Amino acid sequence: MRRRNRINQLPDKILHRILSFLTTKEAVTTSILSKRWIHLWISVPNLNFTNITIDSIKSNNKFNESVYSVLASRDGAGYDLDGFHLDIQYVNHHFAYRRSFPHVVKWINIVVRRNLKHLNLNHDIDEPDTYDPERDAYLPQLPKSILTCRTLVSLKLSRFSVEGLLYVSKVEFGFPCLKTLYFDTIYFGCGRNFVLLLCGCPVLEDLQLLNSCQTLSSRQDSEAIQMFQSLTLPNLTRAEIMETLWSHFPLKALSTVKSLSLDTLKLNTHDQTDDEDDDEENPRQRTYIDIPIFHNLTHLKFKNSWGLVVQMLHHCPKLQSLELSKGSRHVREDELGNSAEEPELVPECVSSCLKTCTIRDIGGLQSELILPTFILKNARILQTMKVWSGWMQKKSEIEEKLSPCPKASATCQLFVY
């Protein structure tokens, strides 16, 4: 008796959903299964070119041809496209900058015409051991077609330069539907381009900036600085600003978030720039002058500057999770600021909301233990305190000093690693 092929009885919508979890190469191979599957892959709403390795001219040419073939098949059929995901590992950076990027730009120009909602472009490049400042010149310019793609819901990009936003039509430019924006190694020719881009994202919910952006200079563009300082992102729920070249992202624009990760050395709420003729005043002392109240914030991650922690905590009444890290940068005793002395006032979130606290990279400074001690003594519902030492030989010493510390929470567990 002939067994029925149950999967073939499923409607196209469900089969498209199944194929969406496959890479496009795998989806295309399903065309050999039966007559019904021959053209099924063409109407799948997502194209996923992931786990691609380019290690020779031959492999580069072969991959380019395969992408063009897939796009031509879809374009001829006239189907809309929900998502386009490109993830490539280049063994040689010359393959990326000189041979591949021009094709990537052409692919983008094709896919954004199909009511694209999700665009994810990632280039992982094996860079030479010696940094070459000229290589940034080879970063492909972000096509204007992306800047005018008003259907985008999520945009995740790595290794592009952004120029000429000033010359994009104000009528066409903007992302009225964009909720997720991830930038990694994005070069902005001028800070104004970045400001204009963010101002064009009125419903943004998730923002991640890594190794990206350029600074603004008051002597060059005071209007852009004013725009940036007045930036509002009312729907933002998550923000991560780490390892960026941006020196003064306004905290006010982040005030609605529930989860926040900050490299504090790169942020400044004061209406100043990084000009050399700034006040001689210590820049750490004019950072975070105007901290907004983070009414929704429950998870906070701070990197580098601990002197701002307690001041920030006073503005986070609902904070439940706190993570602190100095990173790989050595912090001097004087840089700990007020954290070198036990705070006089206990932030509301510490006494009534904080449940978990993680502190990384604690080393040889006695003042580094003041903050975890302060939290242990005052956090009444704290469940776990995790302390990671940057020096293994200090682990037992840290544990010996923190273990006897009075704990406001009877159920708190202390872990030292």
C-alpha positions, -999 to 999 in steps of 0.1 A, spaced: 0 0 0 14 34 -10 22 57 19 9 92 17 34 120 17 20 141 46 43 170 42 31 175 6 -4 179 20 6 210 39 -4 244 26 23 266 9 22 290 38 34 264 62 60 250 38 73 286 33 77 289 70 97 256 72 120 267 44 125 301 60 146 283 87 170 269 61 197 287 43 188 297 7 212 271 -6 194 244 13 160 257 3 169 256 -34 180 219 -30 145 210 -20 134 215 -56 145 179 -64 120 164 -39 89 164 -62 72 185 -89 54 205 -62 88 216 -47 105 226 -80 95 263 -77 84 264 -41 117 279 -29 113 309 -52 83 322 -32 99 318 3 97 352 20 133 351 33 167 348 16 195 336 40 230 335 26 248 325 59 279 306 69 295 316 36 333 314 34 352 332 6 388 320 5 396 323 -33 387 342 -64 369 310 -76 348 307 -45 340 345 -46 329 343 -83 308 312 -76 290 327 -47 283 360 -66 268 340 -95 246 320 -72 232 351 -55 225 368 -88 208 336 -100 185 335 -70 177 371 -71 169 369 -108 145 340 -103 127 358 -75 126 391 -94 111 375 -124 83 359 -103 75 393 -87 74 381 -51 78 405 -22 107 398 2 104 399 40 141 393 49 176 393 34 204 380 55 240 379 43 268 366 65 302 361 49 336 352 62 364 365 41 398 348 45 415 376 26 404 412 31 411 420 -6 383 396 -16 359 417 5 370 453 -3 378 449 -40 358 420 -53 328 414 -31 315 447 -18 305 462 -52 283 431 -57 268 434 -22 257 470 -30 240 458 -62 221 430 -43 209 456 -18 195 478 -46 176 448 -59 161 435 -26 149 468 -12 126 472 -41 105 442 -29 90 458 2 119 444 24 113 444 61 144 428 76 180 435 63 210 419 80 244 423 64 275 410 82 311 408 68 336 390 90 370 398 76 404 384 85 423 417 88 461 419 84 482 419 116 492 455 110 464 480 110 461 499 77 443 532 81 437 533 44 415 503 45 385 523 57 385 539 23 374 506 8 343 502 30 313 503 6 291 533 8 257 525 21 234 526 -9 208 554 -9 182 527 -17 185 516 20 180 552 32 148 554 13 134 519 21 104 529 42 93 494 47 123 483 69 114 470 103 149 459 113 183 470 100 215 452 110 247 463 93 285 459 97 313 475 77 298 503 57 304 540 53 275 564 54 278 596 33 256 621 17 224 619 38 222 656 32 216 650 -5 188 624 0 154 637 -6 137 646 27 104 633 12 119 599 6 143 596 35 134 580 68 125 547 84 89 551 96 86 514 105 121 507 118 121 491 153 156 475 154 189 492 144 222 475 149 254 491 137 289 475 139 319 492 124 299 518 105 319 548 94 300 582 92 319 608 71 305 634 94 285 633 127 256 651 111 248 620 89 244 599 121 222 625 137 199 627 107 197 590 104 186 586 141 161 615 137 145 595 109 136 565 132 105 577 151 94 543 163 128 528 171 127 502 200 161 485 199 194 504 193 229 489 193 261 508 184 294 490 183 327 503 170 308 530 151 301 566 145 320 599 144 321 628 168 305 662 163 324 695 165 308 727 176 330 746 153 318 726 123 281 719 129 263 736 158 229 729 142 236 691 142 246 692 179 214 710 188 194 684 168 213 656 187 208 671 221 170 674 215 168 638 200 138 618 213 133 581 209 100 576 227 95 539 219 131 528 228 132 498 251 168 485 247 200 503 240 236 492 238 264 517 231 298 500 234 333 505 220 321 534 198 339 565 186 309 586 196 318 608 225 286 624 236 254 605 231 226 622 250 212 601 278 179 619 275 172 601 243 177 567 261 154 575 291 126 551 281 147 519 279 142 488 300 177 475 293 207 497 289 244 489 283 268 518 283 305 523 277 306 554 300 339 568 286 320 574 254 290 593 267 284 629 277 251 646 284 267 681 287 262 703 257 298 703 248 319 686 222 353 670 221 370 702 209 405 707 223 396 741 235 369 728 260 371 737 296 401 726 315 377 710 339 381 672 343 357 658 316 347 630 341 333 657 363 311 673 336 298 639 324 262 630 332 254 665 345 217 661 334 208 624 340 171 618 333 150 595 354 149 560 338 114 551 349 114 518 330 150 506 335 153 472 351 187 460 336 218 482 336 253 473 324 281 499 330 316 496 315 347 516 325 338 545 348 326 534 382 326 569 396 292 575 379 275 543 392 258 556 424 248 588 407 232 568 379 215 545 404 196 574 420 179 579 386 168 542 381 140 536 407 130 502 393 165 487 386 166 449 393 199 438 376 232 457 377 265 446 359 297 466 362 329 461 343 362 480 339 370 460 307 406 457 298 414 493 306 434 499 338 416 522 362 436 544 386 425 551 421 416 587 414 393 576 385 370 558 408 356 592 419 329 591 446 330 553 444 362 554 465 340 565 494 309 549 507 278 569 495 259 588 521 225 582 505 212 548 494 195 548 460 159 537 461 165 508 437 193 494 458 172 492 489 139 480 473 144 465 438 179 452 431 179 414 428 212 406 410 246 423 409 276 413 389 310 431 392 338 422 369 375 429 367 381 437 404 418 439 409 442 452 435 425 484 446 410 484 481 385 511 470 371 487 444 354 467 473 336 497 486 308 495 461 300 458 464 302 462 502 278 491 500 253 471 479 255 440 502 248 462 532 218 479 517 202 457 491 173 442 511 160 418 483 193 410 467 195 374 456 230 370 441 262 390 441 288 378 417 323 392 418 349 384 392 385 392 399 408 403 371 437 387 390 434 351 401 457 355 430 433 381 444 403 358 445 408 344 480 417 379 493 385 394 478 364 365 492 380 369 526 370 406 528 335 404 513 322 372 531 320 387 566 303 418 552 268 424 568 241 416 543 207 433 542 192 403 525 191 371 544 188 351 512 217 367 493 243 344 479 278 357 473 300 342 446 336 351 440 353 339 408 
